[in-house]
Amino acid sequence: MRVMTFNLRFENAFDGENHWLNRRDFLVRMILKYRPHLLGTQEGKPSMLAFLQENLSGYRISAESRHWDDHCQYPTLYYLDDSFALVEDGEFWLSERPEVHMSKSWDTAFPRMISFALLEMRHSGQHIWVSVTHLDHISEQARIEGAKMIRAWAAERGAPTVLLGDFNDLPGSEVHRTLNKPIGPFVDSWQELNRPEDQQSYTQHGFTGVPTKGRIDWVLTTFEFRILDVSIVCDHEAGCYPSDHFPLWVDLELHEEVVSGS
């Protein structure tokens, strides 16, 4: 199966020619071109997410338990309906009061959250957890504490788990160490395939097509998955980009013993 993480860049009136309304159609075409079975987005406001739901043919949004708020930018999961059935979903805020809508802690610049779903693979009946998050871009403490909360949540799942996100931190950081083995339950798909940690791994480019910040968008998986391929999508139309981040996709599969044991 193919999974993709994609920071959409929120609808910002000051983005000029890169405004959401000018790039959303291309963004949809690009997603449909690569057609991930699972798509995790960041920075989506309700109107943006509704547009994607209406225009991403074959996809469903996982947000049954969501408290919708026009002021929020939500990490959000879409899944191919012919590949998965939703069993349950939920979300919580990465704060000291995770049940409180838009709660903030640890000097985070914005409220941050994780959205998750338990999905049943239609072809096998196997259950997997898929989660999407976006950690703070200002407060390192908020990123670290958020990563600890995600690690604790993942440790309780008891099923193969995928984590998609913009972590606003780099490989080797405390956030990365907190989530990945040997401390955390995950492995980094990029590192699993021994891809270089250089500019070709970067994804944030500010609509220029030339990324200057380190690798902050990650696809992490638990041990039950085998990583087959990974790629960063740099598509553009006449120099126009669908977002200020490149999306990252990963092809993966469950190890045979996991499927046979389901």
C-alpha positions in Angstrom: 0.0 0.0 0.0 1.1 3.6 -0.5 0.9 6.2 2.2 1.5 9.9 1.8 2.0 12.8 4.2 1.3 16.3 2.8 1.4 19.7 4.5 -1.2 21.6 2.4 -0.2 25.1 3.5 -3.3 26.8 5.1 -5.5 29.2 3.3 -3.6 32.5 3.8 -4.8 35.8 2.3 -1.2 37.0 2.1 0.0 34.2 -0.2 -0.8 36.1 -3.3 -0.6 34.0 -6.4 0.1 31.0 -4.2 -3.3 31.3 -2.4 -5.2 28.1 -1.8 -7.8 28.9 -4.4 -5.2 29.2 -7.1 -3.5 25.8 -6.4 -6.2 23.5 -5.0 -7.2 22.0 -8.3 -3.6 21.1 -9.2 -3.1 19.7 -5.7 -6.1 17.4 -6.2 -4.8 16.3 -9.6 -1.4 15.5 -8.1 -2.8 13.4 -5.2 -5.0 11.5 -7.7 -2.0 10.9 -9.9 0.0 9.2 -7.1 -3.2 7.8 -5.5 -2.0 6.9 -2.0 -4.2 4.4 -0.2 -3.7 6.6 2.9 -3.2 10.4 2.9 -2.3 12.4 5.9 -2.6 16.2 5.6 -1.6 19.1 7.8 -2.7 22.7 8.0 -6.2 21.9 6.5 -8.9 24.3 7.6 -12.5 23.0 7.4 -13.3 24.5 4.0 -10.1 23.1 2.5 -10.7 19.7 3.9 -14.3 19.8 2.6 -13.0 20.6 -0.9 -10.7 17.7 -0.8 -13.5 15.4 0.3 -15.6 16.6 -2.5 -12.9 16.3 -5.2 -10.8 13.3 -4.2 -12.8 10.7 -5.9 -12.8 7.3 -4.1 -11.5 8.8 -0.8 -13.2 9.2 2.6 -12.3 11.5 5.4 -11.7 10.2 8.9 -13.3 12.8 11.1 -16.4 11.3 12.6 -15.6 12.4 16.2 -14.2 15.8 15.3 -15.2 19.1 16.9 -15.1 21.3 13.8 -13.9 24.9 14.3 -13.2 27.3 11.4 -10.2 28.7 13.4 -8.5 25.3 13.4 -5.9 23.7 11.1 -6.5 20.0 11.4 -4.1 17.1 10.8 -6.5 14.8 8.8 -6.6 11.4 7.3 -8.2 10.4 4.0 -8.4 6.7 3.0 -9.4 4.9 -0.2 -12.8 3.5 0.5 -12.3 0.4 -1.7 -9.2 -0.5 0.3 -10.2 0.2 3.9 -13.3 0.3 6.2 -13.3 2.6 9.1 -13.6 0.8 12.5 -13.2 3.8 14.8 -11.5 7.2 14.9 -10.6 9.9 17.3 -8.2 12.7 18.1 -6.7 14.5 21.1 -4.8 17.7 21.7 -1.1 17.6 22.4 -1.3 19.5 25.7 -1.7 18.9 29.4 -5.5 18.9 28.9 -5.7 16.7 25.8 -9.5 16.5 26.0 -10.0 20.3 25.9 -10.6 21.7 22.4 -7.7 23.9 21.2 -5.8 23.6 24.5 -2.2 24.7 24.6 0.8 23.9 26.8 4.6 24.2 26.9 4.6 27.6 25.1 3.3 26.1 21.8 2.6 28.8 19.2 -0.6 27.1 18.1 -2.9 24.3 19.4 -1.5 21.0 18.2 -3.2 17.6 17.9 -3.1 14.1 16.6 -5.9 12.5 14.6 -6.1 8.7 14.4 -8.2 5.9 12.9 -8.4 2.2 13.2 -8.9 0.8 9.7 -9.8 -2.7 8.4 -8.0 -3.7 5.3 -10.8 -5.0 3.0 -8.7 -7.6 1.2 -7.4 -9.3 4.4 -9.5 -8.2 7.4 -6.2 -7.0 9.1 -6.6 -4.0 11.3 -4.1 -1.1 11.3 -3.9 2.2 13.1 -3.1 5.3 11.1 -2.3 8.6 12.8 -1.6 12.1 11.5 0.0 15.0 13.4 1.7 18.4 13.1 4.1 19.5 15.9 4.8 23.1 16.8 7.2 25.1 14.8 8.3 27.4 17.7 8.5 25.5 21.0 11.0 22.7 21.2 9.5 21.7 24.5 6.0 21.4 23.0 7.4 19.2 20.2 9.2 16.9 22.7 6.2 16.7 25.1 3.9 16.1 22.1 6.1 13.3 20.8 6.0 11.7 24.3 2.2 11.8 24.2 2.2 10.2 20.7 4.7 7.5 21.8 2.5 6.6 24.8 -0.6 6.5 22.6 1.2 4.2 20.0 2.5 1.9 22.7 -1.1 1.0 23.7 -2.4 0.2 20.2 -1.7 -3.5 19.9 -1.8 -3.4 16.1 0.4 -2.2 13.2 0.6 1.6 13.3 1.6 4.3 10.8 2.4 7.8 11.9 2.3 10.6 9.2 3.3 14.1 10.0 5.1 17.4 9.8 7.3 17.2 12.9 9.1 20.6 12.5 12.3 18.9 13.7 15.2 17.0 12.2 16.5 13.4 12.3 18.7 13.1 15.4 16.6 15.6 17.4 15.1 14.6 20.7 11.7 14.4 19.0 13.0 11.9 16.5 14.7 9.9 19.2 11.5 9.9 21.3 9.4 8.4 18.6 11.8 6.0 17.0 13.6 2.9 18.2 15.2 2.0 20.5 13.2 4.5 22.7 10.0 4.7 20.7 8.0 2.1 18.8 8.6 3.5 15.3 11.1 3.3 12.5 11.7 6.1 10.0 10.9 5.0 6.5 13.5 7.2 4.9 16.3 5.9 7.1 15.1 2.3 6.7 16.0 2.5 3.0 19.3 4.3 3.8 18.3 7.4 1.8 20.8 10.3 2.2 20.1 13.1 4.7 20.9 15.9 2.3 18.9 18.4 0.3 17.1 15.8 -1.7 15.4 14.7 1.6 14.1 18.2 2.4 10.4 19.0 1.8 9.7 22.6 2.9 10.4 25.0 0.0 8.2 28.1 0.5 6.7 27.8 -3.0 10.1 28.2 -4.6 10.7 24.5 -5.4 14.1 24.8 -3.7 13.9 23.3 -0.2 16.2 24.9 2.4 15.1 23.4 5.6 16.0 19.9 6.8 13.9 16.8 6.7 10.8 17.6 8.8 8.1 15.6 7.1 8.2 11.9 8.1 6.4 8.7 7.6 7.0 6.4 10.6 5.9 2.8 11.0 5.9 0.1 13.6 7.9 -3.1 13.1 5.1 -5.0 11.4 5.6 -3.1 8.2 8.2 -3.6 5.5 9.3 -0.4 3.7 9.5 -1.0 -0.1 10.0 2.5 -1.5 10.0 6.1 -0.6 9.9 9.3 -2.7 9.4 13.0 -2.5 7.1 14.5 -5.1 8.3 17.7 -6.6 5.7 18.2 -9.3 4.8 21.6 -10.5 2.9 23.3 -13.4 4.9 26.1 -15.1 6.7 26.7 -11.8 3.6 26.8 -9.7 3.5 24.4 -6.8 0.5 22.8 -5.0 1.9 23.7 -1.5 5.0 25.2 0.2 5.9 21.6 1.1 6.6 18.7 -1.2 4.5 15.6 -0.3 6.3 12.4 0.8 5.0 9.0 -0.2 6.0 5.6 1.0 5.2 2.1 -0.4 4.9 -0.5 2.4 3.5 -3.9 3.2 2.8 -5.9 6.2 5.2 -8.8 6.9 3.6 -12.1 5.9 3.5 -13.5 9.4 1.4 -10.4 10.5 -1.2 -11.0 7.8 -1.3 -14.8 8.3 -1.7 -14.2 12.0 -4.6 -11.9 11.6 
